[in-house]
Amino acid sequence: MKITTLPSLLIAGILLLGASCQPISIHRAGPPEVKLSAAVSKVEDNSFEKGDQIGVYMEYPEGYALDNQQYTLTSGNTWATSSQKWWKDETTPANFYCYHPYKTLGRDAETIEFSIAQDQSTHSAFSQSDVLWGCNLQVKPTESTVELITRHLNGQIIIELIPGTGYDAASLSKAIGQYRLNSLLCDAVLNLKSGEYRTTGTPCDIVPYREGLTLRALLPPQSISNALLMTITVDGLDRTLTASVEIESNIKKKCRVTINKVSEGINVGIGGWEESEEDFGGTLK
């Protein structure tokens, strides 16, 4: 699609808010430059990380002016992209969409397939399983920044391991061996324009991200009903946790599991689920 360039009216930029808020400023000359505050790990849910890539769309009735334009957060905490675009004219509004993580797609793609990492034990794998989407519709041409509010499409499950009888935090941490979440759905399809996020695929096991005695995993929305949710090895013995929980987009679900050391082995007590309705992103300016 041919875009008429107007020297006086350049797309000023894109500001991503919500899960992470960083302005993408497209200047009148030279390559696009991003001016950001210091990036904070997305494992903490409030910012993008160095090396993150997003896809941005700018849509007019006749087609896309930005069609899955890739932006990458550099080591200097700036967004970099290969080209810049101008508004079509001074009056025609445009629709903007964005998503994370970036994927190579065909032209004018309206659905995007995602798969969470089955092994989320590393910081990078956990971060790249955080699927974000945002839009801003009927934006009038402006030299100011265009704002896109992004939200987490996957839900997050948090399992806190509590030292019980016979353990303190240090000894329990040392006693923990392997751990996994069992038979969960790992794939989903995003409708770029509507934001609909539909879980697909077949079940797989997930290795969570571990921080001390806390296990965390990002999962597509799904219902878990009285299922064998977790297997964990403690002092060489495999123990299991059966639970029911609804995984929802943009919601954290917590479960506290008390582990007692007994002569016959390990007794695992199950705490109740706690649901947080609060958006676990935040806004940076």
QUIZI-V793159 format. One record per residue. N is the residue number from 1. RES is the residue in one letter. PHI is phi in whole degrees, 0 to 359 (NA if undefined). Layout:
[[N	RES	PHI] [N	RES	PHI]]
This chain:
[[1	M	NA] [2	K	272] [3	I	250] [4	T	286] [5	T	272] [6	L	240] [7	P	304] [8	S	267] [9	L	223] [10	L	259] [11	I	302] [12	A	288] [13	G	155] [14	I	227] [15	L	249] [16	L	267] [17	L	239] [18	G	92] [19	A	298] [20	S	203] [21	C	236] [22	Q	213] [23	P	283] [24	I	257] [25	S	258] [26	I	259] [27	H	267] [28	R	290] [29	A	217] [30	G	79] [31	P	289] [32	P	303] [33	E	232] [34	V	254] [35	K	248] [36	L	234] [37	S	283] [38	A	302] [39	A	289] [40	V	245] [41	S	308] [42	K	289] [43	V	300] [44	E	271] [45	D	74] [46	N	231] [47	S	193] [48	F	287] [49	E	242] [50	K	304] [51	G	93] [52	D	298] [53	Q	234] [54	I	236] [55	G	249] [56	V	237] [57	Y	239] [58	M	235] [59	E	243] [60	Y	251] [61	P	306] [62	E	271] [63	G	147] [64	Y	266] [65	A	274] [66	L	247] [67	D	240] [68	N	58] [69	Q	293] [70	Q	272] [71	Y	240] [72	T	236] [73	L	278] [74	T	271] [75	S	294] [76	G	270] [77	N	59] [78	T	233] [79	W	273] [80	A	235] [81	T	215] [82	S	273] [83	S	206] [84	Q	238] [85	K	231] [86	W	249] [87	W	297] [88	K	298] [89	D	200] [90	E	272] [91	T	232] [92	T	283] [93	P	286] [94	A	226] [95	N	261] [96	F	242] [97	Y	224] [98	C	212] [99	Y	207] [100	H	216] [101	P	278] [102	Y	293] [103	K	225] [104	T	282] [105	L	230] [106	G	287] [107	R	296] [108	D	57] [109	A	294] [110	E	243] [111	T	231] [112	I	228] [113	E	266] [114	F	233] [115	S	226] [116	I	288] [117	A	290] [118	Q	290] [119	D	251] [120	Q	259] [121	S	289] [122	T	262] [123	H	304] [124	S	296] [125	A	294] [126	F	297] [127	S	298] [128	Q	288] [129	S	271] [130	D	272] [131	V	271] [132	L	240] [133	W	212] [134	G	204] [135	C	208] [136	N	213] [137	L	258] [138	Q	53] [139	V	276] [140	K	281] [141	P	307] [142	T	206] [143	E	270] [144	S	278] [145	T	281] [146	V	271] [147	E	260] [148	L	238] [149	I	266] [150	T	260] [151	R	222] [152	H	284] [153	L	270] [154	N	275] [155	G	264] [156	Q	237] [157	I	252] [158	I	236] [159	I	246] [160	E	260] [161	L	270] [162	I	255] [163	P	296] [164	G	254] [165	T	301] [166	G	93] [167	Y	230] [168	D	244] [169	A	301] [170	A	292] [171	S	290] [172	L	292] [173	S	301] [174	K	289] [175	A	283] [176	I	285] [177	G	253] [178	Q	282] [179	Y	204] [180	R	200] [181	L	260] [182	N	257] [183	S	50] [184	L	246] [185	L	286] [186	C	242] [187	D	243] [188	A	204] [189	V	238] [190	L	256] [191	N	273] [192	L	301] [193	K	276] [194	S	271] [195	G	82] [196	E	297] [197	Y	231] [198	R	246] [199	T	284] [200	T	222] [201	G	87] [202	T	246] [203	P	296] [204	C	211] [205	D	271] [206	I	238] [207	V	264] [208	P	289] [209	Y	275] [210	R	251] [211	E	232] [212	G	64] [213	L	256] [214	T	244] [215	L	249] [216	R	226] [217	A	214] [218	L	259] [219	L	222] [220	P	296] [221	P	304] [222	Q	190] [223	S	258] [224	I	245] [225	S	241] [226	N	45] [227	A	247] [228	L	286] [229	L	285] [230	M	221] [231	T	238] [232	I	223] [233	T	264] [234	V	235] [235	D	51] [236	G	82] [237	L	251] [238	D	280] [239	R	239] [240	T	235] [241	L	232] [242	T	257] [243	A	205] [244	S	236] [245	V	199] [246	E	256] [247	I	274] [248	E	237] [249	S	302] [250	N	67] [251	I	236] [252	K	269] [253	K	240] [254	K	247] [255	C	219] [256	R	262] [257	V	241] [258	T	272] [259	I	247] [260	N	256] [261	K	264] [262	V	233] [263	S	296] [264	E	278] [265	G	149] [266	I	238] [267	N	257] [268	V	255] [269	G	262] [270	I	257] [271	G	273] [272	G	280] [273	W	285] [274	E	237] [275	E	255] [276	S	254] [277	E	274] [278	E	287] [279	D	298] [280	F	264] [281	G	256] [282	G	113] [283	T	238] [284	L	250] [285	K	239]]
